[in-house]
Amino acid sequence: MTKNRITHRALAGIFTLTLLFAGCASINLDSQVAKSPSQALELAARESNTEKAQQYLLNVASRFQERGEHRAARTLLQSTQLAQPAPPLQAQKQLLAMTSAVALEDRKWADSIVAKLSPDNFRSYNSDLINQAASLQAETYALVGDHLSAAMTLMLLSQTDGKINPQQIHDQIWEFLKAVPEQKLASTGENSIGFETEGWLELAGSVRAPELSIDDQSRIIRRWQNNWPGHPAAQILPSELQLIASLAENRPEKIALALPLQGPLAAAGKAIRDGFLAAYYQDESGDRNKTDIRVVDTSGQPFDELYKELAAQDIDLVIGPLEKKALASLTSMRTLPVPALGLNYLPDSQKAPDGLYQFGLSAEDEARQIADRLAGQSINQVLVLIPDGEWGDRVETALLKRMQHNGAVALDIQRFFREDNLRAVTADLLGITVSRDRAIQVERTIGLNVEFEPRRRQDAEAIIMVAEPAVARQFKPLFAYYFGGDLPVYSPSIIYEGTPDAGRDRDLNQVMFTDIPWVLDDKNPLRNEASQVLPGTRGQLGRLFAMGADAWQLSKRLPLLRQVQTATIDGQTGQLAMTREGSIHRNQLWAQFESGTPNLLPQPVTPSTEEGENSQALTN
């Protein structure tokens, strides 16, 4: 869900409600301007009339909210003096509480609020506040994960307030319905009451059915519109469904797959090509008579020249290039005449031209997911191992940025080369070297030999190990040797070669790592079929094969992902989502080594980020 901002206009409306509920406040209290929650509570405690004191505290809380001081407002609203507000003040307190709970993303507080709510609760407010009250109520429900009640709140609002924007409210309802678990959606649909509610639930359930192609979804949407002609959403579909309904008609028909097929990147280029074509031929939704795929070798000339040649040949979409330098050559144009799906990412310092999408196996994506996994397990202090070099620099930057966003800190970061003395690197990381140096200093100071056992640093809660398999198999036993065997270890996909090897990977037992579905999910029809007839579907080339397969799926959905920020695709390389700038990011699976073999772990709930949350997964 994309959280609506608490606008000044909304707060002004809430403050108006505050005044309506105010009545005649004590003159002494009205003459006092509290500058802090504690001062307000102290002043209110002097008022003998409980209702007047409570009204004063609500007025002050509202003023704090107007200034954006929601923590101060929370202090007042959660105080014992407002624990049992007088009946005339209950609705006012509830509205103020929802405002600050949403602004602070305080889920525990929101949970206590919704326990006293029902979807139609907002209807008890004055007519000029109904819209704002319903929006806050929906956001409060969503904050605690009750997206169905959030959606039903807005369904009732659409029936109550004739002045609302129908497109906007339908888009919001759809976002909430997408986040409702399928089982809950189905059980609610069987027992739903009311024309509009039944229609919405049937639409959500049918479009979200598993294994549907874009064409299937488009047909289902049109059929639903025919079956529910009087439903508000049939007349004004949610924006995302409008796009889905039109995608089949507007998908690119002439595609240029531009990859290096000679030179040092030839193996990578061929793996991506094979994955793209395998996914294309497995996709039964495509019209073979209309789709024309042309494979072009990029190794023979500068890519910007090749792109201009392709753009002049009635091409609908260019997929490529793979090389960073070739991708950067397109930035000389402000707008691309033909859209391009680049298979790499531009540096942050370079602005992408309009029409350029970027997709790849980004190590930065994995670094961010490790940081989010730690946050989900309340781990805030970690030790980090990262290889030296430009690749490691990018991983470190992405990791630290997301950790800072999540309120976590890296206590120490050790950069290394694979030729380094890994014992010394590990000893430095765990604080053993410092412990030994301290003992030596003590011996020198007192002039006596001291019996000493080194200790690792005690403030670390976990280790992040970014290392290829051969190096990681050496690091992991060293953690135990230097008294860090009890610390959980997290790694990106570089730790796993992509093919089970229990004998060699036993040293990695208990290490948790993130990797793509193509590698970790055994129930994969495309992988099973491709591995029987094609080489290079395992290991690192297998990951590139999966990237090529996803490039085909993306080619049909780029407008959807660009225009609907919450839309995602369940791909072979992860759950794919697009930023407003056209960069595609991936959310991968998690596994843990047990007896040398990766076992899937429960997948964490993705926290709210700038990339969006509560996204709908679109399958083939």
N, C-alpha and C positions, 0 to 999 in steps of 0.2 A: 504494500500500500504506500502511496505517496502521500505523506502527511500534509494536510492543508495548514498553512500558516494561520496563527491566531492574529487576525488583523486588528488595527486600531479601531476600525469601524465596529468590529464584533465586540471588542472590549468596551467601546463607548456604549453599545447597546446593553451590555451586561451591567455597566455602571448605572445606566438609566433604570434598569430593573432594581438595582440597589436602592436608588432614591425612591422608587415607587413603594418598596417594602419598608422604607425608613420610618415613616410616621414622624412623630415629634421626638427627636433625640434630645438627650440631656444637653442643656446649654453649656454646662461645664465641659462635657466631652467634645461638643462641637467646637469649642474654642481651643481645643488642644490639637496640635499637629504632631502626630507620632512620627519620629524619624527612623524607628527601628521596631521590629516585632516585639522585643522585650518591653520597650517603652509603651507600646500600644496595649499589651497585656496588663502591664502595671496600672495604666490609667483605667482600663476597663474593670479591673478588680476593685477599684474604689467606688464604682457605680453600684448602688444597692438594687436598682431595677435590672434584673437579669436580662430581660429582652432588650432593653436599651443598650446594655453593655455588649450583648451579642451583635446588635445592629451596628454598633460602633466598630467592632472588630471586622465585620463584613465590609463596611465602608472602607476601612484602612486597607484590607486585603485587596479590594478592587483597585484602589489607588496604586498599590504596589504593582499589580498586574499591568496597569496602564503604562507604568515605567519599565516594564519588562523584568521586574524583580519577583520572579515566580517562587524562588526559594523562600523569600521573606513572606510571601502570601501563603505558602504551604505551612510555614511555622504557625501562622495564625489559624488557618483552617483546620489544622490537626491538633490544635491546643485543646486542653480539657474544658476550657470555657465554651468551646463550640462543639463539644462532643454530642450534646443533646440540644440542638437549636429549637427555639420556640416554633410551634407549627407554622406561623406566618412566614418564618425565615428559612424553612427547610429547602424550598425550591431554589431560593437565592444561593444558599450555601452549596447546594449540589451543582449549580451552574458554575460557580466560581471554582469549586473543587475540580470539575472536569477540565476547566480551562488550564489550570496549573498542572494537573496530572499529565495532560497531553503535551503541554509545552516542555515539561521536564522529563517526559517519557518515563514516568514513575509507574511501573507496572504493578507493584505491590499496592500502591494507593489506588490505582485504577481498578484493581480487582475488588477492593472493598467498596468502591463506588458502584460498579455494575451489579454487585450482589443485590442492590436495592432498586435496580432498574428493570424496565421491560421496554421492548422496542417502541411502544406508543407513549412512553413517558413524556416526551418532548411536547406533546399536545396540551399539557397542562399549563404551558407558558403563554404569556400574552402574544397576540398575533404578530406583533412586530419583532418578536424574539424567537418565534418558532423555527425559522430557517437556521438561525445560529445555534439554537439549542439542539436541533436534530443533528447538525454537522458535528458538534462537539460530542454528542452522545455516540454517534457512529465511530468517531475517532477513538473514543474511550473504549468501546467494545473491541475495536481492532487492536488496540494497544495490548489487551490481555489475550488476544488470539481468537476472540469470538467474532469471526468475520461474518458468520451467518446473521447474527443479531445486528451487526453493523449494516449489512445489506438490507435487512428487513426494515430497519429504522428509516433508511432512505426511500425504500418502496412506499412506506406510509407517508413520508414527507411529500413524495411526488403526487400522492392523492389528496394531500391536505393544502399545499401551497401552490396555487395556480400561476404564481409569478416566477417560479424558478425556471432556470434554463434547462430544458428537457435533455439536450445533448450532454450537458455537463453532469446532470444527475444520473443519467443512464450509464455514462462512462464510469462514474464512481461506484454505482451498484455492481457493475460488471467486475471491477477490480476486486471488490470484496468477495464476490461469488467465486472468483478464480482461486481464492486462497482457502476456500472451505474444503476440507478433506472429502474425497469422493464418497466414502461410506456414509458420512454424515449428510452429505447433499442428497444421496439416494433415499435415506431413511426419512429425511424431512419432506422430500418431494411426495412420498407415499401418504403422508399425513397432513399435507399443507391444506390450508383453507383460504379461499379468496382467489379471484380470477387472476389478478396481477401477480400475486406470489406464485401461484401454480405455473403460470407462464414463464416467469423468470427461472424457476427451478428446473423446469423441463428444458429450457434453452441451455442452461449451464451444464446440465447432466448429459445432454446429447452431444454438444460440441466438444465436451471434455472426454468423451469415451476414448479408451486407449486405441493405439494403432490406426488413427485416422490420418489420411493425407489431407493436404490443403484442399484438394478437389472434393474429397468427402465432406470436409467441414463446410465448404461453400454450399454444397447441395443440401446439407442438413439445415443450414441457416435459412436458405430460400424455402425449404419445405416447412420449417417452423413458422416463417412469416405467413405462408399460405394457410397454415392450420390455426394461427392466432391473429387474424387480420385486425381485430379490434384492440389488440394489446399495444400499449404505448411504445414498447421497444420494437414492435414489428413495424411501426411507422417511422421511428427514429432509432435505428440500431446503434449500439455502442460503437464508437469509432473503430475499435480494434476489429470488430466483426464486419464492419463495412469494408475494411481493408482485406480481411480474409476472403470475403465474398467476391472481391474484385481481383484477387491475386492470380487466380487461374487464367483470367482473361488477359492479364498484363505481364505475365512472366516472360523473361527474355527468351527469344527463340534462336538467335544466332550468338553463340558464345565462343570467344577466343580464349583458349587455355594456354597462357604464355609462361613457359617454364624452361629452365636450363636443362637441356638433354645431352649436353657434351661438357667436358671439363670437370673441375673438382666438385661441382654441385649436381652432376648428372644423376647420381644415385638418388639423391633427395628429390630432384625434379621428377624422375621416373616413378618413384614411390607415390608422390602426390598425384601424378597423372593417373596411375593405376587405381588409386583409391577413388578419384573423381569419377572415372569411367565405370568402375564396379558399382558405385552407388547409383549412377545414372541408369545402368541397365537393370538394376534391381528395383528401381522406382517404377511401379506400375502406373503412377498417376501421370507420367509424362507422355506427350504425344510424339512418338518417334518420327512421324512424318513431318512435324513442324520444327522439331529441335535439331539444330545444326551445330555440332561442336567441332571446332577447328583447333588442333594442337599445334602450337607454334614454338619453335626453339628460340630462346632468348639469348643464347650464348654467342651469336654471330654479330651483333651490332648494338649500339647504345639503345637502352630501352626507350628513352623518350622519343627517339626517331621511329622505333618499331611501333610504339603506341600510336603515333600520328598516322602511320600507314594503316594500322588496323581501324582507327577511327574513321578513315575515309572509305572503308569497305563495307559499310552498312552492318556493322557489328552492334549488337545490343548491349553486351557486357564483356569486359575484359577481366579475366581472372589471372592475376599475377601483377608484378613479378615476385620472385622469391627473395632476391638479394636486396639488402637494405639500401645499398648505393643506387641500385636501379630504381627502387621505390622513391628515393629522395629526388631523383631526376624529374619526377612529375610535379614537384612543388613549384617549379618555375611558372606553372599555369595556375591562374586563380580559380578557374572552373574547368573540369574535364568535360569535353564534348560527349564522351561515352563513359558511363560509370565504370569504375574499376574496383575489383576486390583484391587489394594487395595482400600477399601472403607473408607479410612481415609488418613491423611497426616503425614509424618515423620516430626520431628522437623527440623528446618533449619540447625542445627548442624550435622545432620546425612545425609550421601550421599546415595542416592538410588542405588541399584544394577542395572545393565543392565537388561532390561526385566520387570522392575517393573513400573507400571503406578499407579498414585494416583488420587482418585476422592472422593469427599465428599461434604457435606453441610458446606462449610467453612465460618465461621463468618468473617474471614479476607477478603474474596472476597467482602462481603457486606460493610465492612468498607472502602475498596478502592472505591467502587461505590458511596458511600456517598461523599467521598472527590472529586470524579470526577464530581458529580452532582453540588456540590458547585462551583467548578471551572467553569463549564459551565454557571453558573448564576452569575459569577464574584463576588462571596462571598469569601473574603480572611481572615476575622477575626471572629472566632467563639468561643463559650463557649461549654464545653463538659461534659456530665454526663455519667459515665461508672461504672458498678458494680465492687466491689472489687473481687479479686481472679485471678487464673491463666487464666481463659477464658477471663476476662476483660483485663488482661495484653496483651494477644495476639491481641485483638481488638484494644487496644490503640496503640500498636506498628505499626500495619498495617495502621491504620488511620493516625498517625502522619507522617509516612514515605511517604505515598502518598500525604498528604497535603503539605509536604515540597517540594516534586517533583513538585507540582502544584503551588508553590509560596504562599501558604496560611499558617496561623499560628493559633494555639489554644491559646487564651488569658488566659484561665484558664481551668483546668480539675479537676472536683470533682469526687472522687471515693466514693462509698457508699455501705452499706449493706441494705437489704430491711427493717431491723429492726431499722435503723437509724431514727433520727428526720428529716424527709424530708423537713420540713419548714426551718430548719437551713441550710440544704444542699443547698436548692434553694437560700436562702438569701446570703449565701457565694458565690455561683456561679454568681449571678447578681450584686455583689458588695454592697448589702444593708447593710451587717454587717460592712463593711469598712466605709460606709457613716454614720452609726449610731455611730461607734466608734469615727469618726472625730468630730461629733457634741458634743459628751460627752467630748472630749478633749478640745473643744472650751469653753464649759461651765465651766470646771475646770480652764481653763486659765483666763477667765474674771470674774469668781465668780458669774455669773448670769445664771438664767434659760433662754434658748434660744428656741423660737418657731421654730420647725424644722420638715421638711418633708423629709424623706430619698429619695435618687435618685439612680436608678440603673446605672451601668457603661454605658457610651454612645458610647464606641468604638466597641461593639459587633454588628455583622451583622446577626447572626443566632445562633441557639442552636442545638447541636447534642445530642439527648437523646437516650441512649442505656439502655433500661429498659423493663422488662416484663410487660404485660398488667396491672396487678393489681397495680404495682408501677407507671407506666406511667400515669394511670388515676388520680393519686394523684399529680404527678409532673406538668402536663399540666395546671391545674387551678392555681397552685402556681406561675407559670410564670406570669400570668396576675395579681395576687395579689401583686406581687413584681415588678410591672411596666414593665414587659417584655413580655406582651401579644402581642405586635406588632412584635416580632422577629419570623421569620419563624423557624419551628422545623423540623428536619430530623432524621429519625430513621431506624434501620435495621428491619428485619422481626420478631425479638423477640417481638416486640410491639403488634403483631397481633396473636390471637389464631388460626386463619385459618378458622373460621366459623363466618359468619356475626352475630353480636349481637348489633344492633343499640342502644338499650336501655343503655347498659353498656359502649359502645364506643363513646357516644356523647361527653364525656369529652376529647376525642382525636381529635375532629374536627380541621381541617386545618393541622394536622400533616401529613407530607409527609414521606413515607417509601418505602423500596424496598422489594420485595418478589418474589417468584418463579411463573412462569406461571401456574403451577398446582393449586395454591391457587387463583390467581387473574384473570385468563382468563376463563370466563364462557363457551366459545366455545371450549370445550375440549372433544372430543368423548370418549377417554379412561377413563377419570375421570367420565363422565356421565354413562358409562356402568359399570365401576367397583363399583361405589357407590351403584348400585342397587343390587349387589350380594355379595359384600365383606365388612366386617367391617374395620375400621381403614383407611379410605381413606380421612379423614379430620383431621384438627389440626396438631400436630407435627408428629403423625404417618402417616398422609397423605403426609407430606413432605418426609418422608422416603420411602413411597410407590412410590412416584415420582422419588426418587433417584434410586430405584430398576429398574424402567422402563427405566431410562436413562442408567443404567448399561448394559441393553440388547442392546440398540442402540450403545453404545460405543464398545461393544464386537465385532461388525462388522467393526468398523472404526478406530481402534487404529493405524494401520500402516499409514492410510491416515493422521490422525491428527498429528502423530509424524513426518512424512516426509514433510508435506506441512503446514508450520507454519501459513498460513492465512486461513486454512480450519476451519470451525466451524460446529456444529450441533445444530439445533433448538430443544432443549430438554424440558422435563417437568420441570426441575429445572433451566432453563435459556438457554442462548446461550453458548454452551460449546466450549472451545478452549484449546489447549495443549501447554505447554511450551516445550522448547528443552529438559528439564530434565524429561519430562513425567508426569508433574503435570497438571491436568485438572482444569481450572478455569471457573467460571460461570458469565454471565452478566444477571442480573435479570430485572424484570419489576418494574415500579414505580406507586404508587397509593397515593391518599390523602383521608383522612377521611372527608366525607361530610354527615351531619345528622347521624353520627355514622356508616356510611357504606363506605367501600373503593371504590373509583372511580379511574379508570385507568388514568394516566397522559401521555402526550406525552413523548415518550422515547427519552432521550438525545442521541446525537451523541457521540459515544465512542471516547475519545481522543487517540492520538497515545501513546502507551505504549510499554513496552518491550514484552508484550504478543501478540502484533500485532494489525493491524487495517485493515479496509476494507475487512473483511473476508467474505467468501462465506458460506451461510447457507445451510447445507445438511439436508434434511428431512428424513423421514423414509426409 
